[in-house]
Amino acid sequence: MIEINLLPESMRKKRGGLRLPRELVLPVGFLGAIILIVLAVTIMQKMTLRSLEKRMEVVRAESLQYSKELEEIRGYESLKGQLQRRVEIAATLDWRRKLWVQILEDLNIRLPNYVWLTLVDAGQAKRRAPQGEVETVSPTAVIRGYAFTLSGLATFLERLKSSPFLKEVEFSYFKIEELEGRRDVYSFELKGSLPSTAGEMPPTHG
């Protein structure tokens, strides 16, 4: 069968179908590649998100499973802290006991003739702080007694100033009193700063 195309030459179909101009081939191909990359990234992100969601579900389940164990651990930690505080308190009481034993022994050695003590006690004193700083409270030894002579009092004070357990020793007062019919007896009170921590205690020998 013979076909005759009577259309004008300008309206006749061109062989080979639809063709893009050469200057559009590269941009269209580049755009297609970008679309494929975006689709691939989107798919990967969705897969990653699903994986993370599954992992989060596992973590939540494990967290619920071990919540009881975590509470027990917290209880053990609280008990450990309480025991540690009790140990520290016991250690503090122990070094204070040792401190006072050493102080009494030291006072006995430094006590001159014709001077005797009626009280050795602990107190607290505020330390003067520079302007703008908070005053601190330090433990203090309070020593009271009697002496027959002022020279005995002066000797006792000088000896206490060289004590390794007392610092800043000074008289609170001394005055003449009558004791058992004697009018020339001096009553006195001395105060000195004590170590506030075990680290401030002087080293012991033996």
CORHU-V712574 format. One line per field, one symbol per residue. ss: DSSP state (A for helix, B for strand, O for the rest). psi: psi as a letter, one per 40 degrees, with the letter a starting at -180 (. if undefined). A space follows every 50 residues. Layout:
# CORHU-V712574
ss: ???
psi: ???
This chain:
# CORHU-V712574
ss: OOOOOOOOAAAOOOOOOOOOOAAAAAAAAAAAAAAAAAAAAAAAAAAAAA AAAAAAAAAAAAAAAAAAAAAAAAAAAAAAAAAAAAAAAAAAAAAAAAAA AAAAAAAAAAOOOOBBBBBBBBBBBBBOOOOOOOOBBBBBBBBBBBBOOA AAAAAAAAAAAOOOOOBBBBBBBBBBBBBOOBBBBBBBBBBBBOOOOAAA OOOOOO
psi: hhhhheiiddeihiieahhiideedddddddddddddddddddddddddd dddddddddddddddedddddddddddddddddddddddddddddddddd dddddddddehiifhiiehhiiaiihhhiiheihiihiiihhhiaiidid dddddddddddeheehifhihdihihihhfehefhhiihiiiiiheidee iiiii.
